[in-house]
Amino acid sequence: MKNRNLWVNLSLLNLCTVAILGLTLRSKMLFEMPFIDYNHLADAHGHFAFGGWITLSLLSLFCYELLPAGKGDKKRYQWILAGIIFTSWVSMFTQAFQGNSMFTNIFSTFFILTTYVFSFCFIKDLRKANLNKSVRLLAISALCCLILSSSGPFMLAYLFSIKSLNAILYRDALFTYLHLQYNGFFTLAVFALLFHKIIPKASVASQKHISVFSILLTLSIIPSLFLSFLWHDPHPLFWIIATIGGLLVFLSFVWFILTGLSLKNILSGVPPIVKYLGVLSMSAFGIKEFLQGFTLFPSIGDAVFGSRPTIIGFLHLVFLGLTSLFILAWYVQNGYLNPKLKFTSLALVFFTIGIILNEGVLMLQGLGAMFIISYSIFPLLLWYISIWLFSGTLMIAVARMLRKQS
């Protein structure tokens, strides 16, 4: 339990750090800060958010929730998790101050290799665990996506090394990485943990819905990646695969709704704040699936992949809305944050309001960009929201320290 608490504490510290970096980025857009390179800090912010917060949190939960009792406390997993957090912090600092320097690339590569080692050890131990087939499928697929996503950074490193000006390869490598992280690793890991928790309480009919949904969601990952490639009007084969991916995304969305309706009675007895976070997290997933399918249409896909605010809004929807809220809900449900403490609920509600405001402004800014309308108030609003989100993360950290009060 001591080790488990350590990783929770560190993950929440990292969440606060992500919020500080985000606030600094948006401050840079409004104020003169010549000592900060915006692009370097943006890369540091993104990579640390992935590695220091989401990856650390999900992999530690995998260790302690999906493996047989005591397996997660093995020294090898403790060393691997320590390696993830160490390389995340070092990469964050080197990237913020040096950009894609030799040291940044070395520690980023060490981070990727650490996730490889984790995946190998975890899948080997998972074979001995008595898990539901759907949970096993989702968990293994999540780690496969995590491994495959590294092809994006390696391709980007290669393009930088040869000083290539091929914008198509650059964006395709970036979109491959983001897709396999967001739609692959993050999403599949969330559902692996969620279904592991609720399947024992689910009816036979609900378990069948879960099984079909898990298969459809997993099958959709690779073909739906090709939706990200349609922006440059590729080979007709890409369109065929993307169409299959879009269809699978749509079907997974339908079965997600059916699964949710069949499981609604399971929420009885769950603390209200967990219901609140869980419903918002799953709503974010539903919105993501619905919107992702529409990128198959050229007019919508071109507008989305050509609009930076829209892309950022979509990424935040998955990063903050789906994944971060799910992790926080898990922390409350399992006692890492005390639901009986009023301050805990206040902190979490405050933080989620910030997420909703952030998504709203980003989407409005994205729509403005699509219609070539610019409003100078958007950067200011996003700066205020960054202060709100940072304050929310601090409140959550305080709630963690006060958790023993009832």
N, C-alpha and C positions, 0 to 999 in steps of 0.2 A: 504493500500500500504506500510505503514511503516513496519508492521510485515513481509510482503512478502520480502521486501528488507533485513530485518534482517536475514532471513533464507538463502537467497542467499549469503549474505556476510559470514555467518558462514560456509556454505557448501564449499565455495571457500577457506576459511581458512583451513578447514579440508582436502581439496584436497592437499593443500600445505604440510600439516602435513603428509599425506599419502606418498607423494613424498620424504619427509625428512626421514621417516622411511625406505622406500625402498632403498634410497641411503645409509643409515647407514647399512642396511643388506648386501648390496653388498660390502661395505667397509670392513665389518667384514670378508668377504671371502678372502680379499687380504692383510689386515693389522692386526697386533697384537692389539687387543682391548679386553684385559682380563676382563675389567669391564662390558662387554656386553655378555649376554647369547644369542646365536644365535637363539635357538629354542623358547625361551621366546619372543624375539623381533619379530620373524617371526609370531607367533600367534597374538601378539599385532597388528602388521601391517595388517594382514588379517582381523581381527575382526573390527579394526577401519576403514579400507577401506570400509567394508560392512556397518557398522553402521553409522559412522560419515560422510561419503561422500555419498554413493549411497542411503542408506535407508532414511537418512534425506532429501536428494534432491528429491527423488521420492515421498515420503509421503507428503512433503510440496507442491509439484506440484499437487498431487492428491487433496489436500485441496482446492487450489486456482483455479484449472482448471476444475475439474470434479463436484464439489459440486455447488449448487445454490449460486448466488452472496451473499456474506456476511457470508455464513456458515463457510468458512475456517478461518475467523477471530474470531470465537467463542473461548472463554477462554479455553474450554476443549482441543481444538486442539493445542492452544498455549502452554498449560501445557504439553501435550503429546509430542510435538516436543521438548520442553525444556528438558523433561525427557529423550528423545532419545539421545540428544546431551550430557547431563550430564553423563548418564551411559556409553556412548561410550568413553568419555574422561577418566573417572575414571577407567573403565575396561582396557583401553589402558595402563595407567600408572601401574596399579597393575600387569597386565599380563607381561609387559616388565621387571619389577623388581622382581616380586615374582612368575611368572609362574601361574600354576593352583592352586592358594592359595584360602583360604576361602573367602577373600575379593573379589578376581576376580570372583569366582563362584557366590557370592551374587549379585554383580552388573551386571554380565552377565545375571543372572536370572531376575533381575529387568528390564533389557533392553528387554528381550523376553516378559515379562509380559506387558510391555509398548506397544509393537507392537500388542499384543492381544487386549488391550483396544482400541488402534487406530482402528484396523480392525473392532471390534464390533461397535464402534461409526460411523465409516465411512460407513460401509455397511448399517447401519440403516438409515443414512442421504441420502445415494445414492439412496435409493428406492424412495425418493421424487424428485430426479433430473430428468429432461427431457433429458435423454441420449439415444443415439443410442444403440440398443440391443448388437451389437458387442463390443462397448466400455464398456458397463455394464458387459458383460461376461468376457472380458479380465481383467478389473479392479478387479472384485470380485475374479476371479481365481488367480490373482496375489497375493492378500492378503491371500487367502487360502493356496497358496504355501509358503508364508512367515510364516504362522502359522505352517504348517506341517514340514517345514525345521527345526524347533526347536527340532524335535524328534532326529535329529542327535546329537546335543550338549548334550541333556539329556542322550542319550545312551552312549556317550563318558564319561560323568561325572560318570555314573553308573559303566562303565568298569574300570575307574580310581579308583573309591572308593573301588571296590572289588579286585583291583590289578590284573585284568585279563590279561592273556598273549595271548588271542585269537585274532590273527592278522586279521582273516577274518572278525569278528564282528567289529573290530576297523575300518578297511578300508571301510566296507560297511556303517557304520554309518557316516563316513566322506564323502563318495561319495553321500550318501542320502542328507546330508546337502548342499553340493556344487551344486548338480543337481537341487534341489528345489529352491535354491537361484538364480543360474545363468540361467538355462533353464526355471525356473518357474517364480519367483518373478521379477527378473530384466527384462527378455525378455517380459513377458506379460504386465508389467507396461509400458515399452517403447511403445509398440504397442497400448495400451489403450490411452495414451496421444497423440500419432501420429495420430491415426484414429479419435480421438475426434476433432483434428484440421482440418483434411482434408476431412472428410466425407461430411460436408455441401457444399463443392466445387466439390465433385465427381459426376460423371454421375451415372445413375441407374445401368449400367453394372459394373462399378467399385465398387459400393456398394455391388453388389452380390459377386464379387471376394473377397472383404474384409470380407464379412460374412462367406464364405466358408473357407477362410484362417484362420480366427479367431477361428472357430469351430475345424478345423484340428489341429491347433497349441495347443489349450487348451486340446484336447483329447490326444495329443501325450505325454503330460508331465509325467503322472504316468507310462504308459507302457514303455516309453523310459528310465525311471529310471532303469529298469531291464537290460539295456545295460551295466550299471556300475557294475552289479553283475556277469557278465559272465567271469570275469577274473579268478574266482576260480572254474569254471566248475560246476555250481550248478545243482539243480534238473531240469529234462527236462521241467517241467512247466515254469520255469524261461525263458528257451529258447523260448518257445511259446509266452509268454508275451513280451519278448524282440523283437521278430520278428515282432509282431504287432506294437510295439513302433517304430521300425526301419522303417516299412512301412508308418506309420503315419508321421514320420519325413520327409520321402521322399516326401509324398504327400503335406505336408505343404510347403516344399521347392518349389515344382512345382507351387503351388498356390501363393506363395510369388512372384515368377517370373512373373506370369500372372497378379497379382495385381500391381506390380511395373510398368509393361508395360502399363497397363491401366491408370496409374496415372501420367505418365511422363509429361503431359501437365500442371499439377497443379503447377509445379515448376516455371512457369513464374511469375515474379514479386518478387520472393524470393531473398534476398541479396546473392551475389555470395558466401560469406563465409559460409552461412547457407547451400547452395547447396553442397559445398565442404565437410562440416562436415556430412551432412545428407547422402550423397552418400557413404562416407567411413563407417559410422555407419551401414547402411543397407547392405553394402558389407560384413562387419564383420559378420552380422547375417547370410547372405547367405553362407559364408564359414563355419560358425559354423554348420549350418544345414547339409551341404554337408558332412563335415567330421564326424559329429556325427553318421550319418547313416552307415558309413563304419565300425564303431566299432562293428557292428553285426558279422563281419567276424573274427573268432578266432585269426588268425595270426595278424590282424591289432589291434583288441581290446587288446590282450595281450601285444603287443608292446607299445600301447598308455598308458594303465593303469599301465604298469611296468616301464615307463620312466618318471622320475620326471620333467625334462625340458619340455617334451611334454605336460604334465599335466599343468604345470605353463604357458606354451605358450597358451594353449587352454583357461585357465582361464583368462589370460590377454586379449585375443581376445574378450571375452565377457565383461569383466570388463572395460577395456580401450577403445577397438575398438567400441563395440556396445553401451554400456550404458553411459560411460563418455562422448563420443563425442556427443551422442544424447542430453544429459543434457546441454552441452555447446552450442549446436546448438539452443536448446530451449531458453537458456538465451539470445542469440543474437537476435533471432526472436522476442522475447518479450521485448527487450529494456534493459535487465539487463546488457548486454555488448553492447556497441555502435558500430554498423557495419560501421558507417560513419568515425569512427576514424581509421586511418591506423594502428596505434599500435595494435588495437584489432585484426585485420586480421593477422598481423605479429606474435602476440603472439600465436594465435590459429594454424596457419600454422606451427610454430616452434614446438609446443606441439605435433601436429599430426605426424610430421616427426619423432619425438622421439618415438611415439607409433609404427610406421611402422618399424623403425630400431630395436626396442625392440622385436617385433614379429619375424622379420627376423632372428635375432641372436638366440632367444630361439628355433625356429623351426630347425635351423641348428644344435644347440646343442642337440636337441632331436633326430634328425636323426643320429647324431654321436653316441649317447648313444645306439640307437637301433642296430647299426652295430658295437658296442663295439669299437668305435673310440673316443679318448679323445684329445681335443686340449686345451692347457693351456691358449690360448688367449681369450677364451670365457668369463671367469670371468672378465677379464680386459675390454673387449668390453662392457659387461653389466654394469660395473661400470661407464664407460664414458657415456653410454646411460642414466643411472640413474641421472647423473649430468645434462644431457640435459633435461630430463623430469622435474626435480626439477626446473631448470631455466625456463622452459615453464610454470609451474604452477605459479611461481612468476610473470612472465610477464602477465599472465591472471589476477592475483590479481591486478596488477598495472592498467591494462586495465579497470578493474571494477571501480577503484578509479577515473579514468580519463573519465568515461562514459558520463559525462555531456558536454564534449567538442564535437563539431561537425565540 
